[in-house]
Amino acid sequence: MPAYLVEDARKVTTKRLAEMKAQGKKIAMLTSYDYTTATIVDAAGVDIILVGDSASNVMAGNMTTLPITLDQMIYHARSVARGVKRALVVCDMPFGTYQVDATSAVRNAIRIMQESGSDAVKLEGGSEIIDAVRRILEAGIPVCGHLGLTPQSICKFGTYAVRAKEEAEAEKLVSDALLLEEAGCFAIVLEKIPAALTQRVVEAVKIPVIGIGAGPSDGQVLVVDDMLGKNKGFSPKFLRRYADLHTIMTDAIGQFVSDVKSGDFPNPDTESY
């Protein structure tokens, strides 16, 4: 692993993340949904790999995260965990697996941990799902919270616009963050909220706060396919593209097609077969 990318090649744990916040060290988080991508993301020095329910969009082509099932999330998480040596692997609990009651939430979280090899789970919401959070934590499973724009509630919101711009929703968000910290969550993801509100949360809680479209915080998370430029049709304001894999892949595949049709591939002078 390149020394210039990571200071410490040891396995990242929830304890180390707390130490990073205390020391003012930023936390890098990306999604992964398959073994090959996870090995690259891990080797590049990312601290947390999120097996996001965004796999519903990125891998399956669904319009929302709602259709993805527990079995599908376990499949993706197991593939990712097999390729990771350093990063903390966090698996999203999909829609419907923790909102019904705390008992089923614990059962589903245990399945994720047993069958996927993940290090932790992530749940969306605050006071509404706090009983499930507490029960999962009591079972010995680390939990990451998620507040602000919660994609599993998109049918209720009706839009992916910035959340908590009004004071009432902002106050509830801060209250929920404190509630999640008190319950024992090791970190909180804040999605698409005003930067000033993110700063309030960062200062209010001692656990790491990781933002996406929420301004500066203790860390940042992006969808790996978005930041690598594989999807040209998705361009939110907060996204920074670090590559243009859509063009690179299209050109490479187009060249392969051309070579096959022209008879240039395979070539006995350059390939052995």
N, C-alpha and C positions, 0 to 999 in steps of 0.2 A: 504494500500500500504506500503510495507516494507520501513522504514525510511532510511535504509542503501543504498537503491537503488536510491532514489531521495531526493534532499534537499528541494524541494518545490512541493507540490502535486497540486498546482493550474494549471488550463488549460494553456498549452503552447501556446503562441501567437507569431506572427512575431516580435513584440516589445521585447518580452522576449528573442528571439533568438539573436537579435541585442545586447541586454545587455550581453548575454552569451559570444559573441565574444569579446565585449569590456572588459569583466572581465577575459578573457582567459579561460573560462570554455568550455570544449569539448562538442560537440553535437552528440548524438547517434541516428542513423536513421536506421530503418529496414522496409522491405516491409511486407505487409499483404494483403490478397485477400478475406478473409472470416471473419465472425463474431467471431467464436471461437478463431481462432489464434489471431485476433486483441485484444480480451479481455486479453489474456495472455501477448502479447507483450506490451500492454499499462500498465498493472499492474506491469510488470517487470521494468518499469522506462524509456522506450525509449522515446526520446523527439519528434521525428517526425516519423510518420508512412506513408510510401509511398505506395499508391495503384498503383503499377507500371504496365506499359503495358507489363512487363515481365510475367504477368498473361497469356499472349498468349503462352509463353513457358511452364511455371510451371503448370498452371491449364488446358490448352487445348492441350498441346503437340505439338504446332507448332514449326517450326524450327527458325522462326524470330518473332519479335514483330509486324510486319506489318498487319497480318490478323485480329487482334482484333478490334472490332468496338466500336463506342461511346456508344451504348446501353449496350454492355457488360462491358465496363469500369464503367459506371454508376451503373450497378448491383453490381459489386465487391465493388465499393467505398461506396455504400449505406450499404452494409453488414458490411463493416469495421467500418464506422462511427457510426453505432448503438452500437458497442461494445467498443467504446473509450470514456474515461472520461478526460484524461489528455493530451495525445499527440496531436500535430498538425497533421491533416490529409491532405496529399497532394495527389491529383489525377493526374496521367499522362494524358495529352491530346493525344489520339492515332493518328497514322499516317493518314494524310488526313483531319484532323479536324481544322487545323490552317495554313496550307501551301498555300491554294488556295487564300484567301484574308482576310483582317483584319475583314471585316464585318461578315463573316461566322465564323471566329475564336472567336469573341465576343459572337456570338449566341451560339456556342457550349460550350464555357466556362460557360456561364450563365446556360445552361442546366445542366452541371455538378454540379454547386453550388446549384441550386434549387432542383434537383432531387436526389442528393446523400448525401447532408449534409457535404461535404468536406469543409475544411478551406481554400484551395488554389489549384492552378493547376501548373503543370510543363510542360514546352515546351523545345524541343531540338533545338539548333541552336543559332546563334548570329545575325549578320547584316542581314542575309537572311530573318529572321522572326521578325525583331525588330518592324515593324509597327503593327503586330498582338499583340506583347507583350505590346506595348504602349496603344493600344485600349482596351485590356483586363484590364490593370491597371486603365485606365480612367473610366472603368465601375465599379471600386471599388473591383476588384477581385485580391487578392495577387498572384504573379507569382514567381515561382522558375525557374531559368535558368538551362541549362544542356549543357555543352561543352566538347570537347575532342572526345572520341569515342561516337557517337550518334547512338544507335542501329537502329533507324528508317531509317538511311542512309546506312545500311549495304550493300545494292545492289550497291550503288555508291562506297563504300570503297572496297568491295570484301573480307574483312578480319576483324577479331576482334582484330588485333594486336594493339600495343600501337600507339597512334596518336601523332602528333605534335613533332616528333623527329627532323624534319628539321626546320631551323630558320624561314622560311617564314610562315609556319603553326603555329609555336609557337607565332610569333608576332601577327598574326591574332587572335589567341585565347586570348591573353592578351587584345587586342583591343576590342574584343567581350565582354569580362568580364567587362571591363570598360563601354561599351555601355549598357549592361544589368543593371549594377548598376545605371547608369545615368537615365535609363528609369524608375527605381523604383523597380526592383526585390528585394525580401527580402533575397535571398540566391542563390548560384550557386552550382550545382553538377558538379564535374570534374571527368570524367571517363577515365581510362587507358591512362594517359599521364605521362611523366617523372616527378619524384618527385621534381626536381629542378624547373621545370616550374610551378608546383603547388605552390611552395613557392613564386614564383614571383607574382602569382595571389593573394595569401593570403595577401601579403604585399601591393599589388596595390589597393585592394578594401577594403572598410570598412564593407561590408556585409559578413555574414558567407559563407565559402567555405567548401563544404562537398565532400570528396573524395571516390572513389571506384577504387582500383587498381592504385592510383595516389599518393601514399606516404602520409606523415603526412599533416594534414590541420586542420581546425577548427572543423571538425567532420568527421565521417565515416558512410557509408551506405553499407549494404549487403542485398542480397536476403535471406529472413528468411529460406526458404527451403534448401538453400545451406549451411548456417552456422549451421543449425541443422542436417546436414548430411543425409537428406532424399534422395538426388540424388547422388549416388556414381559415376555416369558417368561424373560429371562435377567437374574438379579439377584445376581451374586456379591458378596461382602462388600467387595471392593476397588473396585467400580465406583462412580464418581460420575457421576450423570446431570446434564447441563448444559441439557437441554431435554426436552420431551415431544412429539417429532415424531409419535409414534404417534397421539396424540389430535388434534394439529393436522391431520395428513394425513387422518385418518378423518373429521373434521368437514368439512374442505374438500371432500373427494370426495363425502361425503354430501350437501353443499349443492349440488354440481354435479348429482348424480343427481336431486335434488329439483327443481332449476331446469329441467332438461331435460324431466322428466315433467310438470311443470306448464305448460310452454310459455313460461316466463319467459326461457329462454336458447335461442336468441339473442333479444335485445330490440332492435328497430330504433331505440329512443330512446337506447340506451347503447352499442351495438356497431355497427360499420360492416361491412357484408357485401353 
